[in-house]
Amino acid sequence: MNAAPSVFLVDDDRDLRKAMRQTLELAGFTVSPFASATEALAELTPDFAGVVVSDIRMPGMDGLAFFRKVADLDPDLPVILMTGHGDIPMAVQAIQDGAYDFIAKPFAADRLVQSARRAEEKRRLVMENRALRQAAETASDGLPLIGQTPAMERLRQTLRHIADTDVDVLVAGETGSGKEVVATLLHQWSRRRAGNFVALNCGALPETVIESELFGHEPGAFTGAVKKRIGRIEHASGGTLFLDEIEAMPPATQVKMLRVLEAREITPLGTNETRPVDIRVVAAAKVDLGDPAERGDFREDLYYRLNVVTLSIPPLRERREDIPLLFSHFLARASERFGREVPTMSAAVRDHLMSHAWPGNVRELSHFAERVALGVEAIPGKAPVAATTSEGTLPERLERYEADILKEALTTHRGDVKATLEALGIPRKTFYDKLQRHGINRADYAGKSAED
């Protein structure tokens, strides 16, 4: 069960502080009251997961100076300022400097509660993103075999256990699930890491080329063979040979590959000379080679020769708890490559991560993260819920109503920000915070009217 959201409440007026504390606690918040900014600062830490609510007019350190101290501690910590009408220009300037919101006195209790709820959700998203980035940075020696589910923990444990055994390995998994990552880890975690890691996709080469690629050839072995070529198998001697999509290997090549696995020697094309090779073979298949119906013309004896140890990589849909962690890793990597700030994971992105089927697995997730980093990904929205529905609590129904108002205003003004802000009568920062909260992409409304 999640802990109640926290609020640091700072106001020198004892009676008002007591009333606001009661209001916030009735709304489900855990409140820490302080009579001065100095007292609050003594208790505040960068890992505080809640919200700060502070009056502006206070003896000693005022609310604006307090806000600047909080911003120095953590610029992402939301600060809501309370102010009298005479201080509104100062509060507006504070909003421009990064304060989350200001509330003009006197205010209704619901105004404070709603602002605190929105600020708390923003803070929760920030803290979740930080935790995910930290976990991704420390996971799997920097390689994206990331996951905290039991299946992934067992997979990493098995990899470390067999890495130095020199046993041949068959890796099973759907397209994009990370089979080459597993093969790379087997190589890097073994004593063969000083040798070459050689990868070959058997499904990407025509039958007339694959034997030459694997075994090499001598000059004159076939038309166009004008010089000697060292094959992939020989090049991997002393290291690891990774054969991806091995189910696509032609039958004639399978016979020769079986000989390599049994005798650890090759015969290049165009010669009768045999050469010993010291290799470990890691083969990957996206079909179940143990099932005759799926195996097709793949040789049964080759399957059993490869099937000394079989590792299965679960698809993303079977380990959904790992998706945010993986996404955070890919988002940070993409942002660094594109020279962009790492964007905060919005509620809309998070919902999409957990609801999408991810048929392309980790590869599809990585590409999605790149589009989010570039700001070109339009998140599919959920079907709008009518604001008049009687389902849900009053705050939930008000949230839906607010989202509908935002969408209607954006539609009316064809996504024009200035016109929408004038129509709604809210500050630009508040507008964008509300869009992020409701998962609304302004670009979806650009140039579109209700008739469209």
C-alpha positions, -999 to +999 in steps of 0.1 A: +000+000+000+014+034-010+021+059+018-001+090+020+013+120+000+033+144+022+030+182+025+054+206+042+031+234+053+048+267+063+029+297+077+035+319+107-003+323+114-010+295+139-048+295+134-046+295+096-019+269+097-041+246+119-071+251+095-050+243+064-035+213+081-070+199+089-081+205+053-051+187+038-053+158+062-090+153+055-080+152+018-056+123+025-023+141+029+003+137+057+011+172+068+043+185+086+035+220+099+061+247+104+059+282+118+089+295+099+108+288+067+140+282+087+124+253+106+111+238+074+145+240+057+162+222+086+139+192+079+138+193+041+160+169+020+164+164-018+147+130-016+115+145-001+088+130-021+060+155-013+050+191-019+058+224-001+031+249+006+043+283+020+030+317+028+049+346+013+046+372+041+065+358+070+090+373+095+126+364+091+130+344+058+099+352+036+083+328+012+102+340-018+136+335-002+124+302+011+113+292-024+148+301-038+164+279-011+142+250-019+150+254-056+187+253-048+181+220-029+160+204-057+146+225-086+120+198-093+104+200-058+070+217-063+064+248-042+029+263-039+029+299-026+000+316-007-003+353-011-024+383-004-037+404-034-009+429-029+017+403-034+003+387-066+029+404-089+057+388-068+039+355-069+036+357-107+073+364-110+080+333-087+059+312-111+081+324-140+111+314-119+098+279-114+073+279-085+046+254-091+015+275-083+003+304-062-030+308-044-045+342-036-060+347-002-087+342+008-091+309-010-116+280-008-103+248+007-108+229-025-084+253-043-056+243-020-064+206-021-066+204-059-033+224-064-016+201-038-029+170-056-016+181-089+018+191-075+021+157-057+014+138-088+041+158-107+065+151-078+057+114-078+064+112-116+098+130-110+107+106-082+097+075-102+118+087-132+148+093-109+145+058-094+141+042-128+172+060-142+192+051-111+182+014-114+189+013-151+223+028-146+233+000-122+216-029-140+234-056-158+269-041-161+257-014-185+241-039-209+204-037-215+195-072-201+176-052-176+148-065-153+138-071-118+112-098-124+120-134-112+124-146-148+151-121-155+169-126-122+170-163-130+183-157-165+211-134-153+220-160-126+221-188-152+243-168-175+269-161-149+268-198-138+275-212-173+295-183-188+329-200-182+318-236-189+324-235-227+292-253-233+272-246-265+240-227-258+206-224-276+188-191-269+150-191-276+130-159-278+107-138-299+119-112-324+135-082-306+136-099-272+174-095-267+189-128-279+221-112-291+225-094-258+224-128-240+250-141-264+272-110-258+270-114-221+279-151-223+311-140-242+319-110-220+314-129-187+336-158-199+374-163-202+368-161-240+363-124-238+398-118-250+388-135-283+365-123-310+327-122-307+315-130-342+278-127-351+260-140-382+223-138-391+216-170-410+183-156-423+200-126-439+223-145-463+213-164-495+222-201-496+249-195-522+268-172-498+264-186-463+288-215-467+316-191-478+308-167-450+309-195-424+337-217-436+358-194-458+373-203-492+405-207-511+413-188-544+394-204-573+370-223-551+341-208-572+336-182-598+346-148-584+368-163-556+400-145-565+417-145-531+416-165-498+389-156-473+389-166-436+354-177-426+334-165-396+339-198-378+377-196-380+377-159-372+358-167-340+384-193-329+394-185-293+361-166-289+324-170-294+303-176-326+268-163-324+244-178-351+211-158-351+180-172-367+197-206-371+163-221-381+169-204-415+202-222-421+200-242-454+199-280-449+232-286-467+250-261-444+234-277-414+252-310-422+286-292-422+277-272-391+270-305-373+305-317-381+320-284-368+301-289-335+312-326-331+348-324-343+357-286-337+373-284-372+364-268-405+372-275-442+372-243-462+357-243-497+382-252-524+405-274-502+406-308-485+426-294-456+409-294-422+417-267-396+410-270-359+389-243-343+384-234-307+349-219-305+319-217-284+287-216-303+256-197-292+227-202-315+194-183-314+160-192-328+127-174-328+107-207-332+106-237-309+131-261-325+120-288-301+086-288-318+087-308-351+058-287-365+078-255-359+112-269-366+104-277-403+135-289-422+159-281-394+178-312-386+168-330-354+203-342-347+217-306-350+190-294-326+200-320-300+237-312-305+230-275-298+205-281-271+230-287-243+218-257-225+187-238-236+180-203-223+145-188-229+140-150-229+104-140-218+086-115-240+079-081-226+042-088-222+051-116-197+073-092-176+054-059-176+070-048-143+103-045-162+090-022-189+093+012-171+129+003-161+139-007-196+121+024-210+140+047-186+173+031-197+166+035-234+152+070-229+184+082-211+206+066-238+186+081-266+185+116-250+223+115-246+228+104-282+205+132-295+219+158-272+185+164-255+174+167-219+159+135-206+121+141-207+100+133-176+078+102-181+042+115-183+012+097-171+001+092-208+035+075-216+033+054-185-002+042-193+009+034-229+039+014-216+018-008-194-012-013-218+006-018-252+013-055-262+049-048-275+049-074-302+084-062-312+096-066-276+127-048-264+136-035-299+102-019-303+104-004-268+139+011-276+126+027-308+096+041-289+120+056-264+139+073-292+108+089-306+098+101-271+133+116-266+130+134-299+095+147-290+079+132-321+059+104-305+021+110-304+008+089-275-025+072-284-051+087-262-079+069-244-115+073-255-128+105-237-152+099-209-183+121-208-180+147-181-216+141-171-210+105-162-220+096-126-192+071-122-163+078-098-157+102-069-163+139-071-126+147-076-124+120-104-154+135-121-140+170-118-107+157-133-125+143-164-145+175-167-113+196-167-097+174-193-128+178-215-126+216-212-089+216-222-096+194-252-126+216-262-106+248-260-077+233-280-101+221-306-119+255-308-086+274-312-070+247-335-042+241-310-031+278-308-015+282-274-020+320-270-057+319-280-063+289-257-046+306-228-067+337-233-099+317-234-091+296-203-076+325-183-047+305-169-009+310-169+012+292-195+030+271-170-003+259-154-017+251-189+013+229-197+012+212-163-025+204-169-018+190-204+009+167-189-014+156-161-042+146-184-019+131-211-030+157-237-007+164-267-013+199-279+002+190-313-027+166-319-050+197-322-028+219-344-048+231-373-079+210-365-114+223-359-144+205-344-156+198-380-124+180-388 
